[in-house]
Amino acid sequence: MSQFAKILAKKSLHILVLFLLIPFGMLEAWHGKQAGILFLVGVLIVFLVLEYFRLELDWKVPLFQQLMSQRERENIYSVVYFLAGAIICVAAFDTSIAVASLLMTILGELTASIVGLKYGTTLFIKNKTVVGTTSELVVNLLIGFVVLSSVYQFYVIIAMAFVATFIEVIIDELDEHLLGPIFSGFVGQLLILL
């Protein structure tokens, strides 16, 4: 499998979590926000049970093993962190802020990985390339303008995009899939309230 295919396969579960926002939104519209959040928590519980079997009982699921980085094989899978981050975002932030912060985290990182792998030669910080980081910032700005420009001021979008990119660049040991959406969403929501 090529590096490009590995990146896409690895990010596929993260993208699947984004699609969980559709039933969340439907449940929220029909039964209120708590019902939507309860649905997401139920999905998180399923992933946590699977992680229990994988980490505590040493069950190996071949497909998931191939999608995981070496670090994830011995720790909690990043999809669990992203789902937890998604729950926090939809619970704490305006829906559009939550959606933008989640999209920035996944699509920004995906773009940085692909562009950095294909065109990146100059390292920026650790294993991050200048071109990968720049492409992530551009994608994060585009996401912000598409999702938020009709509702919020441009400075909110710019701040969120920079925070999402910054988190992706500096985080190494912690999980950026949890921190990225929470930090960028928090900054966006805070700027709206000021």
N, C-alpha and C positions, 0 to 999 in steps of 0.2 A: 504494500500500500504506500502511495506517495505521501510526502509530508503534507501536501495540500489536502489530500483526502483524509489524512489523520486529523488535521485541524478541524475540518468540517464535521467529521464523525464525532469528535470529542465535544464539539459545541452543539450537536444535535439535541442532546437532552436539555441543555440550557434553553435552547429555542423552544423545545416542547413545553417547558415551564411557562414561557411567555404565552403560549396558547391556552394555558390554564386560566388566563385572565378573561377569556371569553365566557366560560361557565361562571366564573366569579362575577362578572358584570351582569350576567343574566339573573343569577341568584340575588345579587344586590338589588336589581330593579324589581324583582318579583317579591322578595321576602325581606329586604333590608341588608345593610352592610354586614351585620353580624352573621347572617346566613352565608354570605359569600366568603367571609373570613373563615368560618367554620369548615367550609368545603376545602379551602386551601390548607388549613391545619390538618384535616383528614388525610390529604395527599401527603403532607409532611410526615405524618405518623406512619404511613405506608413505607415511605423512603427510610425512615428511622428504623423500622422493623427489619427491612431488607439490610440495612447497614449493621444491625445487631447480628443477623445471621452471617453476614460477610466478615465482620471484624471479630466478633466474639466466638462464633462457632466455626470460623474458617471455611465457610462455604464459598466456593469459587463459581462465579457466573461468567463463562468465557466472553460473552459479548461485552459485558461491563468492564471486565479486566482489560480488554483491548482499548476501551475508550478512556481509561484512567491514566493519569500521569503516574510516575513512580511514587511520588509523595502521596498521591491519593490512594494508592493500593494499600498503604499502611495506616491511613487516617480516614476521616469522614470525607466522603465524596463531595466535590464542590457544588454539585446540584442541590444537595441538602442545604448548604449555606445560602445558595441563591434563592431557594424556595423560602427559607426563613427570612431572608432580606426582602423578598417580595411581600410576604405577610406583614412585616413591619411597615413597609412602604404604603401598602393599600390601607392599613389601619391608621397610620399617622398623618399621611399627606393627602392633599387633593388628588383626585384620580389622575388628572393629566400630569401632575408632577410625578406621581408614582410610576405611571407608564413611561414617561420620558426617562426617568432615572434608570429603570430596568432595561429599556432599550439601549440606552447609552452604555450600560455595563456590558451587555452581551454583544451587540452589534459593533460597538467601538472596539472591544477587545478582539473580536473576530477579525475585523478589518486590520487592526494593528498586527495581528499574528500573520495574516496572509500577505499583506504588503511588506511587512518586515522580513518575512522569510524570502519573498521573491526579489525584493529590490534593496533590502537593507544591507548596508556594508559598514556604516559608521555607527558604532555603539554609542548610546546616549548615557544610560545608567544601567549597570549590571548587564542583562541580556536584552535590553530594549534598544531598538534602533531609532535613529532620528526620523527616518522616513515612516517607520511604523507608528511612532508616537504622533507625528504630525498628521498622518492619515486618520488616526483615531480621533484626534481633536476635531478634524474637519467633519468626520461622520457624526461625532457627538453634537457639534454645532448644527449640522443639518437636521438631525433628529429633534433637537430642541426647537428649531424654527418650524419644522413641520408639525410637531405635536403641540407646541406652546405659544407660537407667535400670535395667534388670534385671541389669546386669553391674557398673556402676561407681557411685561416690558422686556425689551431685549437684554437688559443687564441681568435678568434672572436666568435667561437661556445661556448667556455667555458664562456666567458664574458656574452654573450646573455643569456645562461642558468641560470647563477647566478643572473643576473638582473631580469629575468622573475620570478624566484623563490622568490627573495627578495621582489619584489613588491607584490606578492601574500601573503607573510607572513605579511608584515607590514601594508598593506592597510586595513582600517576598514571602515571609513566613506566615503572616495572617492570610485570610482568604479574601481576595478582592471582590469575589462574587457576593459576599455579605456586606463588606464595607463600602463598595462602590455605590450601589443604589441608596444605601442609608445616608451616606455623607452627602452625595449630590442632591438627593431629595430633601434632606434637612436644610441645606444651604438655600435651595430654591424656595422651600416653604417659608423659611425664616425671612428671606428677602421680600416675599409677598406680604408678610405680616408687618414689616417695618414701615 
